[in-house]
Amino acid sequence: MTELIPYNQNSLITSYDDAERAAKAMAGSGFFADTRQASQAIVKILAAREIGLGPFAGMTGVNIIQGKPAFGANIMAACVKKSGRYNYRVTEMTEKACSIEFMERLGGKWIAVGVSTFTIEDARKAGTKNLDKFPRNMLFARAMSNGVKWFCPDVMNGSTVYTPEELGADVDEDGNIVSIQFVSEPEQDNEPELQVQTQEPEPENKPTIPTPLLEEAYGVKTSEGKLYGEMTAAGLEKMLSHMWKQLRQNHLEPEEKAEIERKIKAAQVVLAAKRTGEIN
């Protein structure tokens, strides 16, 4: 009999190259209306990977709004459940309020560490949308996000927890974004809703990297003594893939890990500058 091998979705993304291939496939599929560019998909996939989730979960449950990551309530709830250290149970779920009790496993026993309650009055004060359509869903999402912030922030691996509606998005019953209303500038009354682009626009101005940061990254050397700034983009990408594999080794000393992380950041800065044409 063939032995069944447990499926580990995170093993699919073991390097930046893996993430890039997955991002291109998902962005090109046309199934994700809010993600038309591979670069957008990469950010979602990498954000999901940091909290132990696979690429598809990242595409459907992670959104970047005004530069901040927003997670669906189902993503946060899944992270709590799969942590093994924390758990939760809903103690109240009505159209008036939602209460969630959070627990932590200490000394082999589940200990209650706190209760997160979000009421309809709290929601109105916060300007939460869609309360008339599906209040129970909205109240659960906000009670969950507050509870994760207060009682088990480590399940999100240090990421600040927001739900999409906290950052101004209109969502449907399942928490999927329908539209995003950006914060208006002082001289304007209203900003237009986010429009999904059918093709990647040509940038009016190429993004720039702060000169001191680029200069420092440019001068970092490989083990053979070659400057990062003198390497080709293909060479940098290959080196990044190798360093990501090194970083996953469990036997690394803290100093070794910190040095590899420093070199990865430097390589990413130089590679971005080469792609934008800031350096050749």
N, C-alpha and C positions, 0 to 999 in steps of 0.2 A: 504493500500500500504506500502511495506517495505521501510523504509527511507534509502536513499543512504548515506553511510559514506565515506567521502573523504579519499583517500589512502595516507598514510604517510609512505614512504619507510624507513625513518630513525627510525621509531618505531620498525622495525624488529631487529635492533641492539641496545639493551639497556644495554648490559653488555659485559665484555670480553668473557664470556662463549658463548654468542650469536655470537660474531665475530668469535670465534674459530670454532663453529659448521658450520657457513657459509663458513669459509675458507676451512675446511676439505672437505665439499661437492663440492666446486668449484674446488679445486686443484685435487680432486679425479675424477672429471667428465671427465678430459682429453680434455676439450674444450679450455683451455688456454695454448697454447704451451710454453709461457714464465714463467709459474708458475706451477711447479710440486710439490712443498712442501707446506704444510699447513702454515708453518711459513712465507713464502713469501706472501701468500695470505692474512694472517692476517695484515701484514704491509700495503698492498694496501687498504684493507677494512677500517682500522683505519685512514689511510691518507685521504680517501674519506669522512669518517664520520666527520672529523674535518672541512671540508668545506661544510658540509650539504648535502652530496650525499650518495646514497645507495651503497650496496655491489657490485652489478653488474657494476655500473658506475665506481667503484674503480678498479675492475678487468680489465675493458676494457680501461679506460681512465687515469689511474695512473701507472707510471713506476718508479722504483727506479734504477737509473744509477749512479754508483760510489758513492753510499751513498746519492745521492741527488734526491729529488722527481721531476719527470718530468710529466707535465700535457698536455694532448692533447688540441689543440686550441678550440675544441668543449666544453671541460670541462670548460675552462676559460670563454668562451663566455656565457655558461649557468649560471655560477656563477654571472656574471655581470647582466644578464637579470633578474634572480630570486631574486636579492638582494632587488629590490624595490627602492633602493636609487640611483643606477647607471643604465645607459643605454648606448648604442653605436649605431652608424650607419656608414656603409661603404660609404665613399664619393668618393673613387677611387679604382678600381679593374681591373688592366691590368697585362700583363706579364712583365711590366717594373716597376710597383710600386703599393703599396696598402696603402691607407690612411683610418684611422678609427677615427671618432670623438667621444670622450667620454663625457657624460653628467652626471650631478649630480642634484638630485631633492632638491632644496633649496627654502623654503618659498612657497611650493606648485607649483613651476615652475621648468622646466628643464633648467638648465644653462650649457652651454658648458664649460668644464674645460680644454680641451686640445685635440690635434690631434696627433696621433701616425702614422708616415709614415715610411715604410720600402721599399727601392728600390732594384732593381736588382744589383746595384753597392754596396750597403750595404751588400747584401747577399754574393756577391763574395768576398768582403773583409773579411767577417766573416767565409768564407769557408763552407757556407750552401750547403748541398747536395741536389740532385734530382731537381736542378733548370731547367735542360733541359727537365725533364719528366713532372713535374707539378709545374711550377713557381708560378702561382696564389695562389695555396694552401700554398706553403712555405712562400710566402710574407705575406699572411693573418695571418698565425700562428705567425710569428715574430712580425708583427705590433700589433697583439692582446696581445702577452706576454709583449711587451714593454709598451703598454698602460695600462695594468693591474698593472705593476710595478710602473708606474709613477703617474697614476691618481686614482686608486681604489684598492690599495694593500690589504685593509681590507676584500675584498670579498673572499680572499683565506685564511683568518683567520691567517695571519702572515707567511704563507709558502712562501719561496722565489720561484718566478715563473720562470720555465724553460720549454721550449718545448723539446721533445726528441732529435731533431736534434741539438739543442744547446749543448747537452752533448755528441755528437758524434754518435748518432744513425742514421741508414738508415731507413726511413719510407716510407710507400706507400702513395697513393693519399689521403687516409682517415686519415693519421697520425698514422697508426698502425706500430709498430716497426717491421722491417724486420731483422735487425741485428745490433749489437753494436760493434763499433770499439773503444777499450779502448786506452787511452793515453799511448804511449810507454814509457818504462824506458829509461834513457839516453844511456845505452849500447846496446839497442836493436833497430833494424830498424822498425820492425813490430810486433804487437801483434795479435794473432789469434782472429777471430770473436768469439763472445759468442756462445757456443754450448749448445743447450737445452739438459739437462740430462734426461734420461728415468727413473732413479731411484735415490733416495736420497743417496748421498755418505756418507761413514763413515768418520768423521773428523779425521785428523791425530793428531791434538791437540785440546783438549777441550778448549773452550773459557774461559777466566778468567775475573773476575771482580776485579777492584782495591781494595786491601785489606782494606784501610781506609773506603771506601764506604760500603763494605760488613760488616765490623765490626760495623759501625754506624747503618746500617739497621738491623743487627742481634739483636742489643740491644733495638730496639723499642718494646714497650709493647702494648698488647691489653688492652681493658677496664677492663679485669679481671686480668691484671698484668702479663700475660704470654708473654715471649719473642718471637718475630717473628721467631728467629732462632731455637726455640724449637718446633715450630709447624710443622705438616706434610704438604706435598705439597697440599694434598686435602683440608686441613683446610685453607691454605693460599688462594687457589683458591676460596673457598666459601666466605672467608672474603673479598677478592677483589671484588667479585660480589656485596656483600652488600655495600661496600664503593662506588662503581660506582653509585649505586642507590641513596645513600645519596648525592653524588656530584651533581646529577641532580635536587635536590630540590631547588626551586627558593628563598626560604626564608632564606637561609644560610647567616650568616654574613661573611664578608671578612676573618676574623680570623678563623672562622670555616671551610670555604672552603679551606684556605691555609693549615690548619692542616690535613684535609682529603687528600688533594693532597700529602702532605709530607708522610703520612702513606701508600698511594697507591704506591708511588715510592719505599719506603722501602720494602714493601711486594713483589713488582715485582723483586727487586734486590735479595732478599732472595730466592724467588721461582726459579729464573733463576739459582742461585748457586746450589740449590737442584737438579734441572733437569740435570745440567752438572756434578753432582757428587762432586762439590767442597766442599759442606757440606752435611751431612746426614739429 
